[in-house]
Amino acid sequence: MKFVARLAVAALSGAVIAAVLAALVGHALFAAGGYTEEALGDPPPWVGFAILGSGAVVAMLVVLFAGRSSLPEWVRPSVLGGLAGVAVVVFLTLLLANALGGPSPKSPKGEGIRLFGLVCGVPIGLISGIVVGLEVSRKRRG
């Protein structure tokens, strides 16, 4: 049962990672080509299913072949700390952007705050979260 749960988590995680990467690559290609958001058309549904499915399959294969090996003890607190740090930065960035720039994603002040939070805040939140997670783990061990 534990193995099936690992496969299910891997499939979900792989699908989400593939979707995010596809969105980032698509946006970067359109931005590099000088296209506007209006030029971006909606792809057919099978493209989304192919992206999600391929991400899920790749993640499940990784779990099948490498999921049995045990990870070092420091990995779990560093991953959880990094996720928590990024979540805090994203929440605070969106809160600040909506408070100062309004809920519209097109407002100039809110867009600048969101961009700053993405470019500067997320890496800082990731690194500080990893450091805090490792420090808390070290203190708990004694």
Secondary structure, DSSP 8 states (H G I E B T S, - for coil): -HHHHHHHHHHHHHHHHHHHHHHHHHHHHHHHTT--GGG-----HHHHHHHHHHHHHHHHHHHHHHTTS---TTHHHHHHHHHHHHHHHHHHHHHHHHHHH-S-TT-HHHHHHHHHIIIIIHHHHHHHHHHHHHHHHHHHH-
